């Protein structure tokens, strides 16, 4: 499974010493309203010496605590590599999930991805940046984050995705608000170790009201929690998505 600039190494288990860089959403295959999705994954070496990385695919809705790493690759100094349709390239189970790019020197690695719909006249999609396992975007226990610019109406739908970035089960709570701060109510989701899931048309879990410019607050009271959350606002007519990260 090597590509130019990448030298395959040995197969490593889940206990290998590397720093996770989480890509919270990836897809391959069909979606709502006839959409067809793929995810391209790019890794860049920012340094003057080679880095090593392994790929761990984390299927949506599964307990991924025992999922092992794939092959180890070496990426040379100041080189980059792109995997087209990465979920399929690395043999992902099902057609959605998250990806862990586990790197021996995460400070020297840049990870980006693009998940996109294949239309009649080309592609359009959204960027999902790789998040290093210890950076501020990973939300810890007791910290409340907010995702704004959310709509659920005839023109747009809001999906909300969650990824457990820990090896223990956790529960994430979500409260939904209108643009003027009125609460529609709250819901919660429980995730197994390293599991991920997505609520499609998320506002419909608490209201049938047409929403424009609403927001959600997201947090976990589980001790030791570590998770990622994102919003995806999708054009109802074309399937064109926009990624929204929390504040």
MOWOFEN-V473815 format. One record per residue. N is the residue number from 1. SS is DSSP state (a for helix, b for strand, c for the rest). OMEGA is omega in degrees with one decimal (NA if undefined). NEAR is the number of other C-alpha atoms within 10 Angstrom. Layout:
BEGIN
n ss omega near
N SS OMEGA NEAR
N SS OMEGA NEAR
END
This chain:
BEGIN
n ss omega near
1 c -178.2 9
2 c 175.5 13
3 c 178.9 12
4 c -179.1 11
5 c -178.4 15
6 b 179.5 20
7 b -179.9 15
8 b 176.4 17
9 b -178.3 15
10 b 173.9 10
11 b -177.8 13
12 c 179.3 14
13 c -177.6 15
14 c -177.9 13
15 c -178.5 8
16 c -176.2 14
17 c 178.1 11
18 c -179.5 16
19 b -179.6 18
20 b 167.1 24
21 b -170.0 26
22 b 166.8 24
23 b -164.2 24
24 b -179.4 26
25 b 174.8 28
26 b -175.7 28
27 b 171.8 27
28 c 178.1 23
29 b -171.4 16
30 b 177.5 15
31 c -178.2 14
32 a 173.6 9
33 a 174.6 10
34 a 179.4 11
35 c 178.2 15
36 b -168.0 17
37 b 170.1 22
38 b 174.2 23
39 b 171.3 26
40 b -175.0 21
41 b -179.3 24
42 b 178.5 17
43 b -178.7 19
44 b 173.6 19
45 b -176.9 24
46 c -169.5 18
47 c -175.7 15
48 c 174.2 11
49 c -178.4 12
50 c 172.8 19
51 b 176.5 23
52 b 178.5 21
53 b 174.1 28
54 b -179.5 25
55 b 175.7 20
56 b 179.2 23
57 b -172.9 24
58 b -175.9 28
59 b -179.0 25
60 c 174.2 23
61 c -175.9 16
62 c 167.6 15
63 c -173.5 19
64 c -176.7 20
65 c -177.5 16
66 c -179.6 11
67 c 179.9 14
68 c 174.7 18
69 c 171.5 20
70 c 178.6 20
71 b 172.6 19
72 b 179.6 20
73 b 170.9 23
74 b 177.5 19
75 b -173.3 24
76 c -178.8 21
77 c 175.2 16
78 c 175.7 15
79 c 174.7 18
80 b -179.9 18
81 b 178.0 17
82 b 174.2 16
83 b 177.8 17
84 c -178.1 15
85 c -169.7 20
86 a -178.1 23
87 a 177.4 27
88 a -178.3 18
89 a -178.1 12
90 c 172.6 15
91 c -178.6 9
92 c 177.2 20
93 c -174.9 14
94 c -178.6 13
95 c 175.7 17
96 b 176.9 26
97 b 176.8 25
98 b -178.1 25
99 b 170.1 24
100 b 170.6 24
101 b -172.5 26
102 b -166.4 25
103 b -179.7 24
104 c 177.9 18
105 c -172.9 16
106 a 179.7 21
107 a -178.6 12
108 a -177.0 17
109 b 171.4 24
110 b -178.1 17
111 b 175.5 22
112 b 173.6 18
113 b 174.3 24
114 b 174.9 21
115 b -168.3 24
116 b 176.8 25
117 b -179.4 26
118 b -178.1 16
119 b -178.7 15
120 c -175.6 6
121 c 178.9 6
122 b -177.7 8
123 b 169.7 14
124 b -174.3 17
125 b -173.3 19
126 b 177.5 19
127 b 172.8 18
128 c -175.7 23
129 c 174.5 19
130 c -176.5 23
131 b 178.9 21
132 b -170.8 23
133 c -177.5 20
134 c -178.0 13
135 c -169.5 9
136 c -178.1 9
137 c 172.9 17
138 c -172.8 18
139 b -178.8 22
140 b -178.5 20
141 c 175.8 16
142 c 178.9 14
143 c 179.9 11
144 c 178.3 16
145 b -178.1 18
146 b 173.1 17
147 b -179.2 19
148 b 175.8 18
149 b -175.4 15
150 b 179.8 27
151 b 174.3 26
152 b -177.2 25
153 c -177.5 16
154 c -174.4 11
155 c -175.1 12
156 b 171.2 22
157 b -179.7 23
158 b 169.7 26
159 b 176.7 21
160 b -178.3 22
161 b -177.6 18
162 b 174.2 23
163 b 174.6 29
164 b -178.7 29
165 c 179.7 27
166 c 178.9 18
167 c 177.0 17
168 c 178.0 18
169 c 177.6 18
170 b 175.2 24
171 b 179.8 17
172 b 179.6 21
173 b -177.3 16
174 b 173.2 19
175 b -173.5 18
176 b -177.0 24
177 b 168.5 22
178 c -178.6 20
179 c -179.0 15
180 c 175.3 9
181 c 177.3 11
182 c 179.6 10
183 b 172.8 15
184 b -176.1 16
185 b -174.9 13
186 b 175.5 16
187 b 179.7 13
188 b 177.5 12
189 b 176.9 14
190 b -177.8 16
191 b 173.7 23
192 c 179.8 19
193 c 178.6 19
194 c 179.1 27
195 c 176.6 27
196 b 178.8 28
197 b -179.3 23
198 b 170.7 21
199 b 174.2 16
200 c -176.6 16
201 c -166.6 18
202 a -177.7 20
203 a -179.9 30
204 a 174.0 15
205 a -175.4 14
206 c -177.2 15
207 c 171.4 13
208 c 178.4 11
209 c 173.4 12
210 c -174.7 14
211 b 174.0 21
212 b 177.2 16
213 b 177.9 13
214 b 179.2 22
215 b 175.5 24
216 b 168.0 24
217 b -172.6 17
218 b 178.9 22
219 b 175.4 22
220 c 174.3 24
221 c 179.4 15
222 c 179.3 15
223 c 178.6 12
224 c -178.1 14
225 c 172.4 23
226 b -175.9 22
227 b 173.2 25
228 b 175.1 21
229 b 178.2 26
230 b 170.2 20
231 b 174.8 25
232 b 178.8 24
233 b -170.2 24
234 b 174.5 23
235 b -176.7 18
236 c -173.5 17
237 c -174.9 10
238 c -173.6 15
239 c 180.0 23
240 c -175.7 19
241 b 174.6 23
242 b 179.9 16
243 b 178.5 17
244 b 178.6 19
245 b -177.7 15
246 c 172.7 18
247 c NA 10
END
